[in-house]
């Protein structure tokens, strides 16, 4: 059974998205190439480090030692060219833990080129995780139980691409008032979390259900370059926070189809149909200069929480859903 650690139950966990860049193929004066860091408790996943990511990390206050994983959706340059600099930063800072790098299997050779793009002293361990099929992405060897499951799903772009979905299992949350009512404190609480039942000093049996309440798991999805397909909907289904590309406006749907992208209308319709709680639109074509256009288009079909991402935005994961 998944039990929320005590340090999380008192509000010490950090769950937020740090947006490093929001441009698509061509960066602009105000938009860097892609880059997104998801902080999830003691994990930090860097998604799609485009050119300039290392500098954007500095501006956002994200250190190389924060990172616990790098996840690439595909190997177009605006999603991957920053990997070379980030890898060398990881090495230069002598990050002590292994950092897995996941990517579509067909892109592995380009990832290897990026990791060996120039001379530097390697002082870190990066582990490649090529993705050949849909399914669970392996956990890091030093973090075998990160508290969530990360899955990859193949998308429909002009080259092999995957989207990612993170799911935390449902669990139980310890309720201090109930613990106090049953006279439980100290090491016995940990025993109760492990075993599901304890016998007190006065001979009473207390079960986990008597001193805890349901704790719905949280979820996150990351969908970049793709045409509309079943995988987009499966990744987005019911998530708390969806980060999704909206390269084009719907008036340019023909261009979106041609280049393997979504429009703001399509992304927002997916979010509405799938019950997404907070929608983050990003990956904007340089042809558009007014971000409000994306919001107006999305609002024609989506009435939930919406962020039209700007570089260096910080977007918190929504609070847990109420227990049913």
C-alpha positions in Angstrom: 0.0 0.0 0.0 1.3 3.5 -0.9 1.6 5.7 2.2 2.3 9.4 2.1 5.6 10.1 4.0 5.3 12.3 7.0 7.3 15.1 5.4 4.8 15.3 2.5 1.8 15.3 4.8 2.9 18.5 6.4 3.2 20.3 3.1 6.9 20.0 2.5 6.7 18.4 -0.9 7.3 20.4 -4.1 5.2 19.7 -7.2 5.5 22.3 -9.9 6.4 22.8 -13.5 9.2 25.2 -14.3 9.0 26.4 -17.9 12.4 27.1 -19.4 11.4 27.7 -23.0 8.2 27.9 -25.1 9.2 28.4 -28.7 8.8 25.9 -31.5 11.4 25.6 -34.3 12.5 29.2 -34.3 13.2 31.0 -31.0 12.1 34.6 -30.7 13.2 37.6 -28.6 10.9 36.5 -25.8 10.7 32.8 -26.3 13.6 30.3 -25.9 13.6 26.9 -27.4 11.8 24.2 -25.4 12.7 23.1 -21.9 10.6 22.1 -18.9 11.5 20.8 -15.5 8.9 19.0 -13.4 9.7 19.0 -9.7 7.9 16.1 -8.0 8.8 15.7 -4.4 12.5 14.8 -4.5 12.5 14.1 -8.3 13.2 16.7 -11.0 12.6 15.6 -14.6 14.0 17.7 -17.4 11.8 17.4 -20.5 13.0 18.3 -24.0 16.1 20.5 -23.4 16.3 22.6 -26.5 19.1 25.0 -27.4 19.9 27.4 -24.6 18.5 25.2 -21.8 21.6 25.5 -19.6 21.2 29.3 -19.5 17.5 29.1 -18.9 18.1 26.8 -15.9 20.4 29.4 -14.4 17.7 32.1 -14.9 15.1 29.9 -13.4 17.2 28.8 -10.4 17.4 25.2 -11.4 20.7 23.5 -10.8 22.2 20.5 -12.5 22.3 18.6 -9.2 18.5 19.0 -8.9 18.0 16.8 -12.0 17.1 13.2 -11.5 16.0 12.3 -15.1 16.0 13.7 -18.7 13.2 12.7 -21.0 13.2 13.5 -24.7 10.1 13.2 -26.8 12.0 13.2 -30.1 15.2 14.3 -31.6 14.3 17.5 -33.5 16.8 20.2 -32.5 14.3 22.5 -30.7 13.7 19.6 -28.3 17.2 18.2 -27.9 20.2 20.5 -28.9 20.5 21.7 -25.4 21.3 18.2 -24.1 25.0 18.7 -25.0 25.3 21.7 -22.7 23.2 20.2 -19.9 25.2 17.0 -20.0 28.5 18.9 -19.6 27.0 21.0 -16.9 26.0 17.8 -15.0 29.5 16.5 -15.4 31.1 19.9 -14.5 29.0 20.0 -11.3 30.0 16.4 -10.5 26.4 15.3 -10.0 26.8 12.2 -7.8 23.7 10.2 -8.9 22.9 8.4 -12.1 20.7 10.4 -14.5 18.6 8.3 -16.9 18.0 9.8 -20.4 15.0 8.3 -22.2 14.3 8.9 -25.9 12.7 7.1 -28.8 15.0 4.1 -29.7 15.5 5.4 -33.3 16.9 8.6 -31.9 19.6 7.0 -29.7 22.4 7.7 -32.1 21.7 11.4 -32.0 21.6 11.4 -28.3 25.0 9.7 -28.2 26.3 12.4 -30.6 25.0 15.1 -28.3 26.5 13.5 -25.2 29.9 13.4 -27.0 29.6 16.7 -28.9 32.8 18.3 -27.7 35.7 17.7 -25.4 35.0 17.7 -21.6 36.0 15.8 -18.5 33.2 13.3 -17.7 32.5 13.1 -14.0 28.9 11.9 -14.1 27.0 8.8 -15.1 24.2 9.2 -17.7 22.3 6.0 -18.5 20.5 5.9 -21.9 17.0 4.4 -21.9 15.9 4.0 -25.5 12.1 3.5 -25.9 11.1 0.9 -28.5 7.5 0.2 -27.4 4.7 1.8 -25.4 5.0 1.1 -21.7 6.7 1.9 -18.4 10.0 3.8 -18.4 12.4 2.1 -16.0 13.2 3.8 -12.8 16.7 5.0 -12.1 18.8 2.3 -10.4 19.5 4.5 -7.4 15.8 5.4 -7.1 14.0 2.2 -7.6 10.8 3.5 -6.0 10.2 7.1 -6.9 6.6 7.1 -5.8 5.2 7.2 -9.3 5.1 5.4 -12.6 6.3 7.1 -15.7 4.9 5.7 -19.0 5.7 6.5 -22.6 3.3 6.4 -25.6 4.1 6.7 -29.3 2.8 9.8 -31.0 2.2 10.8 -34.6 4.9 13.3 -35.8 7.1 13.5 -38.8 9.7 11.4 -37.0 9.4 8.9 -34.1 8.1 10.7 -31.0 6.7 9.8 -27.7 4.7 11.5 -25.0 5.0 10.8 -21.3 2.6 10.4 -18.4 3.4 10.3 -14.7 0.9 8.6 -12.3 1.1 8.5 -8.5 -0.9 5.6 -7.1 -3.8 6.2 -4.7 -2.8 5.7 -1.1 -3.6 6.6 2.5 -2.9 9.8 4.4 -2.2 9.7 8.1 -4.6 11.9 10.1 -2.9 13.4 13.2 -6.2 13.8 15.1 -7.0 10.1 14.6 -3.5 9.1 15.6 -3.9 11.2 18.8 -7.3 9.7 19.5 -5.9 6.2 19.4 -2.8 7.2 21.4 -0.3 6.5 18.7 2.9 8.4 18.2 6.6 7.8 17.4 8.0 4.6 15.9 4.7 2.7 16.2 3.2 5.0 13.5 5.9 3.8 11.1 5.1 0.2 12.0 1.5 0.8 11.3 2.4 2.3 7.9 4.5 -0.8 7.1 2.2 -3.5 8.4 -1.3 -2.0 8.2 -2.0 -3.0 11.8 -0.4 -2.6 15.3 -1.2 -3.9 18.8 -0.8 -1.1 21.4 0.8 -1.5 24.8 -2.6 -1.9 26.4 -3.6 -4.7 24.0 -5.8 -2.8 21.6 -5.6 -3.5 17.8 -5.5 -0.5 15.6 -5.7 -0.8 11.8 -4.3 1.7 9.2 -7.8 2.5 8.0 -8.8 3.7 11.5 -6.1 6.4 11.6 -5.9 7.4 8.0 -8.0 8.6 5.0 -7.9 8.1 1.3 -5.3 10.0 -0.6 -6.0 10.3 -4.3 -2.9 10.0 -6.5 -1.9 12.9 -8.8 -0.9 12.8 -12.4 0.9 14.7 -15.1 1.2 14.4 -18.9 3.7 15.9 -21.4 2.7 15.9 -25.0 4.8 17.6 -27.6 5.0 17.4 -31.4 2.2 15.3 -32.7 -0.9 15.2 -34.9 -4.2 14.4 -33.1 -4.2 10.7 -32.3 -5.5 8.2 -29.8 -2.3 8.4 -27.8 -2.8 12.1 -27.1 -6.1 11.4 -25.5 -4.8 8.4 -23.6 -1.9 10.4 -22.1 -4.2 13.3 -21.2 -7.1 11.2 -19.7 -8.0 12.7 -16.4 -4.6 14.2 -15.5 -4.2 17.0 -13.0 -1.7 18.9 -15.2 -1.3 18.6 -19.0 1.6 20.3 -20.8 0.8 20.1 -24.5 2.0 21.7 -27.7 -0.2 24.2 -29.6 2.1 25.2 -32.3 -0.6 26.7 -34.5 -3.9 28.4 -34.3 -6.9 26.6 -35.9 -6.9 28.9 -38.9 -3.6 27.2 -39.9 -4.9 23.7 -39.4 -3.6 22.7 -42.8 0.0 23.6 -41.7 -0.5 21.7 -38.4 -1.4 18.6 -40.3 1.4 19.0 -42.7 4.1 19.4 -40.1 2.7 17.0 -37.5 1.5 19.4 -34.9 -1.6 20.5 -32.9 -3.6 23.7 -32.9 -4.6 25.5 -29.7 -8.2 24.4 -30.4 -7.3 20.8 -30.8 -5.2 20.8 -27.6 -7.9 22.5 -25.6 -10.6 20.1 -27.0 -8.5 17.2 -25.8 -8.2 18.7 -22.4 -11.9 19.3 -22.2 -12.9 15.9 -23.4 -10.4 14.2 -21.1 -11.3 16.0 -17.9 -7.9 17.8 -17.5 -7.8 20.0 -14.5 -5.0 22.4 -15.5 -4.0 22.9 -19.2 -0.6 24.4 -20.1 -0.3 25.4 -23.8 3.2 25.8 -25.2 5.5 25.3 -28.2 4.3 28.3 -30.2 5.2 29.1 -33.8 7.1 32.3 -34.3 4.4 33.5 -36.8 2.2 34.5 -33.9 3.0 37.5 -31.8 -0.1 37.8 -29.5 -0.3 35.0 -26.9 -3.9 36.1 -26.2 -5.0 34.5 -29.4 -4.1 31.1 -28.0 -6.1 31.8 -24.9 -9.1 33.0 -26.8 -9.1 29.9 -29.0 -8.7 27.5 -26.1 -11.5 29.1 -24.2 -14.0 28.3 -26.9 -13.9 24.7 -25.7 -12.1 24.5 -22.3 -13.3 26.2 -19.1 -10.8 24.7 -16.6 -7.6 26.3 -15.3 -5.5 27.5 -18.3 -1.9 28.7 -18.7 -0.6 30.0 -22.0 3.0 29.4 -21.0 5.7 32.1 -21.0 9.4 31.5 -20.5 10.3 31.1 -16.8 6.7 30.5 -15.7 6.2 28.3 -12.6 3.0 26.3 -12.7 2.0 24.3 -9.5 0.4 20.9 -9.8 -3.2 21.4 -8.7 -4.1 20.4 -5.1 -5.2 16.8 -4.7 -8.7 16.0 -5.8 -11.1 15.4 -2.8 -11.2 11.8 -1.6 -14.4 10.1 -2.8 
